[in-house]
Amino acid sequence: MQLPEFKRPAPVTVVLFLFTWLAVGFAFGTLTLLGPVRWVTTAMRDGGASAAAERVAVILIIVTYVSLSCVASVLLVRMTASRGGWRRFAVPVVAWAAAGACLWLWMTPQLVNGLQPVQIDTVARFTFGPYPERDRFEQLSQDGFTAVVSLLHPAVVPFEPTLLARERELAAEFGIEFIHAPMLPWVGDNADTVAQLKDLAGRTSGRYYVHCYLGRDRVGTVRALIERMGETVLADVRAQPPTETDFDRDQFERGPITEIDEAVFVAPYPTDEEMFKFVLGGSFASVVSLLDPDNPDDIQWIEKERQTLADYGVPFSLQPVSWMNYSPAAALAAADHVRSLPRPVLVHAFRSEGATAESFMMAYRSGLPPVSISSFDTEMVRGRPRVVAPNVVVGPRPGGPEFGSFLRARGIRSIVYVGDSAHDDARHDRTVAEQEAGLAFYTIPSDAGRISALVSVDGPWYVYGPGLEQLQSELVARFAGSLGLPQSTVTAVAGR
């Protein structure tokens, strides 16, 4: 069977396809952004979807639109390829006319804003909103505004350079100072612009209209920055530390977000997009990092965040909880520190589902130096240990090296042997625990009440011994109930 010969398309056909696809893609892209992308993202945010899920949905929409625009362009070129004369170029001309109409739409912000909910806010001498057309400039002039601050960036072609030139002319016409403070979200740190805005906020006079294209993300970030500048803000804007937040996310890209107390959120390290939109945009009064400066992998993330938050005036503190050399006292100190901060507070490890975030949450909820449940989800030589309270683990008799290499490394600081203190095992284990692992060692008869009283504070404790087996169920229930371990954890450890 002879295969059909492949015919290479003529150069003019390839050029025709590329020009058609560019025009069709631009037109389809405009309609996609103003239609499906806006509808889907609005619905997902209203439904509490994660940032990662929203991003995946947008990517799928974009891939679909690119594919459909390519297929449509191929079909349109094929329909006209066999025609001669001017008819061959009719479809590309119509496609470019549609692209030109979409370009005109982007160059007319008041029409795009008409498709979006627009909000204009005033904070002290600063008013924030969308791109100002002539009627807005007329109103600004009548209201005594001294300057327009534009956040448009010349790299956003072809729209923002043209719009920048237009508003420069309007500002000159109405006698209003034009201040260009270009800001490009998620690309670079915008440090020069932030410094320029801080200097502007420090002025003692003047009224300023601050805008980006739609008056949303960039404007929101600058508004939060201005609000943090203290004396330039109206007295009632931040007179008291915030106790509520409109932050409603339950997921960042690197993990889920948990509200462990009113306006206290535990999250993963924010991506650049999440940092710009949620953290710099004013959702939080304080940010606390649990990353470890002694860990080389964490240093770059710590310094990046420290510098970014300092630039935007967001209070930042470092409360390291290290898993290279875990300290339950450090987790408890971090929890005590967070309780003292103005809210809303964002607390983060690098990922929010790891042992660092878990131990911090246990310390915050219990007020005790905690172990991590996940770090004990492994076998010892003689069996698997069980976390029964934030600071209490029960399990088999440790092998000699396990007092240090296993228990101390996971945060255990004191040992309780349930049984006769004169037993050979007790005497041997005391020597190993105290002298080789540096752990405190106690022996208690099989008495649940005395054991509970001892381990209800301090620790973390490891409880084992021949007298433990008959008390284990009682201790699990007593410790978990009195120390506030989550019910899901109680069920899991009791069922092992």
C-alpha positions in Angstrom: 0.0 0.0 0.0 1.4 3.3 -1.0 1.2 6.1 1.5 0.0 9.5 0.2 2.8 11.9 -0.5 3.2 14.6 2.1 2.9 18.0 0.6 4.7 20.8 2.2 2.6 23.9 2.5 3.6 26.8 0.4 5.5 29.6 2.2 2.7 32.0 1.5 0.2 29.6 3.2 2.5 29.3 6.3 2.7 33.1 6.6 -1.0 33.4 6.1 -1.6 30.8 8.8 0.7 32.6 11.3 -0.8 36.0 10.7 -4.3 34.5 11.0 -3.5 32.6 14.2 -1.9 35.7 15.8 -5.1 37.7 15.1 -7.5 35.0 16.0 -5.5 34.1 19.1 -5.5 37.8 20.3 -9.2 38.1 19.8 -10.0 34.7 21.4 -7.6 35.6 24.3 -9.4 38.8 25.0 -12.8 37.2 25.1 -11.4 34.3 27.2 -9.9 36.7 29.8 -13.0 38.9 30.1 -15.4 35.9 30.0 -14.5 32.3 31.1 -11.4 33.2 33.1 -13.2 35.9 35.1 -16.3 33.7 35.6 -14.4 30.7 36.7 -12.0 32.5 39.1 -14.8 34.4 40.7 -16.9 31.2 41.2 -13.9 29.4 42.6 -13.0 32.2 45.0 -16.6 32.5 46.2 -16.5 28.7 46.7 -13.3 28.8 48.8 -11.2 26.9 46.2 -7.4 26.9 46.7 -5.0 29.1 44.8 -3.4 26.0 43.3 -6.8 24.8 42.0 -7.6 28.2 40.6 -4.3 28.3 38.8 -4.8 24.8 37.3 -8.3 25.9 36.1 -6.9 29.0 34.5 -4.1 27.1 32.8 -6.6 24.6 31.4 -8.8 27.4 30.0 -5.7 29.0 28.4 -4.5 25.7 26.9 -8.0 25.1 25.5 -8.3 28.6 24.0 -4.8 28.3 22.4 -5.7 24.9 20.9 -9.1 26.1 19.6 -7.6 29.3 18.1 -5.0 27.2 16.3 -7.6 24.7 15.0 -9.8 27.6 13.9 -7.0 29.3 12.1 -6.0 26.1 10.2 -9.6 25.6 9.1 -10.0 29.3 8.0 -6.8 29.2 6.0 -7.8 25.9 4.4 -11.2 27.4 3.4 -9.5 30.2 1.6 -6.3 28.6 0.3 -7.9 27.4 -2.9 -9.4 30.8 -3.7 -7.6 33.3 -5.9 -7.3 37.1 -5.8 -8.6 39.2 -2.9 -10.8 36.4 -1.6 -7.7 34.5 -0.4 -7.0 37.3 2.1 -10.6 38.0 3.2 -10.5 35.8 6.2 -7.2 37.1 7.6 -8.5 40.7 7.1 -11.6 39.9 9.1 -9.5 38.2 11.8 -7.3 41.2 12.0 -10.3 43.5 12.2 -11.5 41.5 15.2 -8.1 41.7 16.8 -8.1 45.4 16.2 -11.5 45.8 17.9 -10.1 43.9 20.9 -7.0 46.1 21.0 -9.2 49.1 20.9 -11.2 47.6 23.9 -8.0 47.2 25.9 -7.0 50.8 25.1 -10.4 52.0 26.5 -10.2 51.1 30.2 -13.6 52.6 31.0 -15.2 49.9 28.9 -13.2 47.1 30.5 -14.0 48.6 33.9 -17.6 48.5 32.9 -17.3 44.7 32.8 -15.7 44.5 36.2 -16.8 45.7 39.7 -14.9 48.9 40.4 -14.2 50.3 43.8 -12.7 53.7 44.7 -11.3 54.1 48.2 -9.8 57.0 50.1 -7.2 56.7 52.9 -6.1 60.0 54.3 -4.7 62.1 51.4 -4.6 59.1 49.0 -7.5 57.9 46.8 -7.2 54.5 45.0 -9.0 53.5 41.8 -8.8 52.4 38.2 -7.2 54.1 35.2 -8.4 57.8 34.9 -9.9 58.9 31.7 -10.7 62.6 30.8 -13.8 62.8 33.0 -11.9 61.4 36.0 -9.1 64.0 35.5 -11.7 66.8 35.3 -13.2 65.6 38.6 -9.7 65.3 40.2 -8.9 68.8 39.2 -12.2 70.1 40.6 -11.6 68.3 43.9 -8.1 69.8 44.4 -6.0 66.7 43.7 -2.3 67.7 43.3 -1.0 64.5 41.6 -1.8 61.3 39.8 0.3 58.3 40.7 0.4 55.7 37.9 1.4 52.1 38.7 1.2 51.1 35.0 4.4 49.4 33.7 5.8 50.0 30.2 6.6 46.3 29.9 2.9 45.4 29.7 2.6 45.9 25.9 0.8 47.1 23.9 -1.7 48.6 26.3 0.1 50.3 29.2 2.8 52.3 27.3 0.0 53.9 25.2 -2.1 54.5 28.3 0.9 56.0 30.1 1.4 58.5 27.3 -2.2 59.4 27.2 -2.5 60.2 31.0 0.8 62.2 30.9 -0.9 64.5 28.4 -4.1 64.7 30.4 -2.2 65.5 33.6 -0.3 68.3 31.8 -3.6 69.6 30.4 -5.3 69.8 33.8 -2.3 71.1 35.6 -2.0 67.9 37.8 1.5 66.5 38.7 2.1 63.1 37.0 4.1 60.6 39.1 5.1 57.4 37.5 5.7 54.5 40.0 5.8 51.4 37.7 4.9 48.2 39.5 4.9 44.8 37.9 3.4 42.1 40.3 5.3 38.9 40.8 8.3 40.0 38.7 11.2 41.4 40.7 10.8 43.1 44.1 9.6 46.5 42.8 12.1 48.0 45.4 12.6 51.3 43.6 8.9 51.8 43.3 8.3 50.9 47.0 11.0 53.5 48.0 9.4 56.1 45.8 5.9 55.4 47.3 7.3 55.6 50.9 8.9 59.0 50.1 5.5 60.1 48.7 3.6 59.0 51.8 6.1 60.9 53.9 5.1 64.2 52.3 3.1 66.5 54.6 0.7 67.9 52.0 -1.0 67.1 48.7 -3.8 64.9 47.5 -2.9 61.9 45.4 -5.0 59.6 43.0 -3.2 56.2 42.8 -4.2 53.8 40.1 -3.2 50.7 38.1 -5.3 49.4 35.1 -8.3 48.0 36.9 -7.7 49.4 40.4 -7.2 45.9 41.9 -4.1 43.9 42.9 -1.4 46.6 42.5 -3.6 49.3 44.0 -4.5 47.0 46.9 -0.9 46.4 47.7 0.0 50.1 47.6 -3.0 51.0 49.7 -1.8 48.5 52.4 1.7 50.0 52.2 0.3 53.6 52.7 -1.8 52.4 55.6 1.3 51.1 57.3 3.0 54.4 57.0 1.6 55.6 60.3 1.2 59.4 60.4 0.0 59.7 56.9 -3.1 57.6 57.6 -6.4 58.8 59.1 -6.5 58.2 62.9 -9.4 55.7 62.7 -7.9 53.6 59.9 -5.5 51.6 62.1 -6.0 53.1 65.6 -6.3 49.6 67.1 -4.6 46.4 66.1 -6.8 44.5 63.7 -8.7 41.6 65.1 -10.6 40.5 62.0 -9.6 39.7 58.5 -11.4 39.2 55.2 -8.8 36.5 54.3 -10.8 33.5 53.2 -8.3 31.2 51.6 -8.0 27.6 52.8 -5.1 26.6 50.5 -1.9 28.1 49.2 0.1 26.4 46.5 2.5 24.6 49.0 -0.2 23.3 51.3 -3.5 24.0 53.2 -4.2 26.9 55.5 -5.5 26.2 59.1 -7.1 28.9 61.3 -6.0 27.6 64.7 -7.4 30.6 66.7 -9.4 33.7 65.8 -7.4 35.4 63.0 -4.3 33.2 63.5 -3.5 31.2 60.4 -0.9 28.5 59.8 0.2 28.2 56.2 3.0 27.2 53.9 5.6 29.8 52.6 3.7 32.0 50.1 4.6 32.0 46.5 5.4 35.4 44.9 1.9 35.7 43.7 0.4 34.8 47.1 2.8 37.2 48.8 1.9 40.1 46.6 -1.9 39.5 46.6 -2.6 38.4 50.2 0.3 39.3 52.4 1.5 42.6 50.9 -2.1 43.5 50.1 -3.0 44.0 53.7 -4.7 40.8 54.9 -2.3 40.3 57.8 -0.9 42.6 60.6 2.0 40.2 61.4 3.9 37.5 59.7 5.9 34.8 61.6 8.3 32.4 59.9 9.2 29.1 61.5 12.1 28.5 59.0 15.5 27.7 60.4 18.5 30.1 59.7 20.9 27.3 60.6 19.5 25.3 57.7 21.3 26.3 54.4 18.2 25.5 52.4 16.1 27.9 54.4 18.4 31.0 54.4 17.5 32.3 51.0 13.8 32.0 51.7 14.2 33.8 55.1 16.2 36.7 53.6 13.9 37.1 50.6 10.9 37.3 52.8 12.5 39.6 55.4 13.5 42.1 52.7 10.2 42.0 50.9 8.2 42.5 54.1 10.5 45.3 55.3 10.1 47.1 52.0 6.3 47.1 52.3 6.3 47.8 56.1 4.8 44.4 57.1 5.9 43.4 60.6 8.0 40.2 60.4 9.5 38.0 63.1 11.6 34.8 62.9 10.8 32.0 65.4 12.8 29.0 64.1 11.6 25.5 64.8 14.4 23.3 63.5 14.1 19.6 62.6 17.9 19.4 62.2 18.1 19.7 66.0 14.5 19.7 67.2 13.7 21.6 70.3 10.1 21.4 71.8 10.9 24.5 73.8 11.4 26.4 70.6 8.0 25.3 69.3 6.4 26.5 72.6 8.3 29.8 72.5 7.1 30.4 68.9 3.5 29.7 70.1 3.9 32.1 73.0 5.3 34.8 70.7 2.4 34.5 68.2 -0.1 34.9 71.0 1.4 38.3 71.8 1.1 39.7 68.3 -1.6 42.0 66.8 -4.0 40.0 64.6 -4.5 38.8 61.9 -1.3 36.7 62.0 0.2 34.5 59.3 2.5 31.8 60.7 4.3 29.6 58.2 6.8 26.8 57.7 7.9 26.0 54.2 5.1 23.5 53.9 2.1 23.4 56.1 1.7 19.6 56.3 5.1 18.9 57.7 6.3 18.2 61.2 7.3 21.9 61.8 3.8 23.3 61.3 2.3 20.3 63.2 4.5 20.8 66.3 3.8 24.6 66.3 0.0 24.0 66.2 0.2 21.4 69.0 2.2 23.9 71.1 -0.3 26.7 70.4 -3.3 24.6 71.2 -2.0 22.9 74.3 0.5 25.4 75.8 2.9 22.5 76.3 6.3 21.6 74.7 5.2 19.2 72.0 6.4 16.3 70.0 5.3 15.8 66.4 2.8 13.0 65.7 4.3 12.3 62.3 7.8 12.0 63.6 6.7 9.0 65.8 5.0 7.2 62.9 7.8 4.7 62.6 8.9 1.5 64.3 11.4 1.2 67.2 13.3 -2.1 67.7 10.6 -3.5 70.0 7.5 -1.9 68.4 5.8 1.3 67.4 5.4 4.2 69.9 2.1 6.1 70.3 1.6 9.8 70.7 -1.2 10.2 73.2 -0.9 13.9 74.1 1.0 16.8 72.7 3.9 16.1 75.2 3.4 12.4 76.0 4.4 9.3 74.0 3.9 5.7 75.2 5.6 2.7 73.7 7.9 -0.3 74.1 11.1 -0.5 76.0 13.8 1.4 73.9 16.9 -0.4 72.8 20.0 1.2 74.4 20.9 3.6 71.5 17.3 4.6 71.0 17.2 6.7 74.1 19.3 9.2 72.3 19.2 8.5 68.6 15.4 8.0 68.4 13.7 9.5 71.5 15.9 12.6 72.2 16.2 13.4 68.5 12.4 13.5 68.3 12.0 15.9 71.2 11.7 13.6 74.3 13.3 15.1 77.4 12.1 12.9 80.2 11.5 9.1 80.7 8.9 7.4 82.9 9.4 3.7 83.6 6.2 2.1 84.9 7.2 -0.6 87.2 9.6 -1.6 90.0 12.6 0.8 90.3 14.7 -2.1 91.5 14.2 -4.1 88.4 17.4 -4.7 86.4 15.8 -3.2 83.3 15.0 0.0 85.2 18.5 0.3 86.6 20.1 -0.3 83.3 17.8 2.1 81.4 18.3 4.8 83.9 22.1 4.7 83.4 21.7 4.8 79.6 19.0 7.5 79.6 20.7 9.9 82.0 24.4 9.4 81.2 24.4 8.7 77.5 21.2 10.5 76.2 20.9 13.3 78.8 17.3 12.5 79.6 15.6 12.8 83.0 14.5 9.3 84.3 11.6 8.5 86.7 10.2 5.2 87.9 6.5 5.0 89.0 4.4 2.0 90.0 1.5 1.1 87.9 -0.7 4.1 89.0 -2.5 6.1 86.3 -3.2 8.9 88.6 0.4 9.5 89.6 1.6 9.1 86.0 -1.0 11.6 84.7 -0.1 14.2 87.4 3.6 13.9 86.6 3.4 14.2 82.8 0.6 16.8 82.6 3.3 19.6 82.5 6.7 20.0 81.0 8.2 17.1 79.0 7.9 15.9 76.4 7.7 12.5 78.1 8.2 8.9 77.0 6.3 6.4 79.1 7.0 2.6 79.0 7.5 -0.4 81.2 6.0 -3.7 82.3 3.2 -1.9 84.2 2.1 0.2 81.2 0.1 -2.4 79.3 -2.8 -2.7 81.8 -3.0 1.1 82.0 -2.5 2.0 78.4 -6.2 2.5 77.3 -6.9 4.6 80.5 -3.8 6.8 79.9 -4.6 7.3 76.2 -8.2 8.5 77.1 -7.0 10.6 80.1 -4.1 12.4 78.4 -6.0 13.1 75.1 -9.1 14.4 76.9 -7.3 16.6 79.4 -4.7 18.0 77.0 -6.8 18.8 74.0 -5.4 16.5 71.4 -7.6 16.6 68.2 -10.3 13.9 68.3 -9.1 12.5 65.0 -5.7 11.9 66.6 -7.3 10.3 69.7 -9.1 7.8 67.5 -6.0 7.0 65.5 -3.7 6.4 68.5 -6.3 4.5 70.5 -6.9 2.2 67.5 -3.3 1.2 66.9 
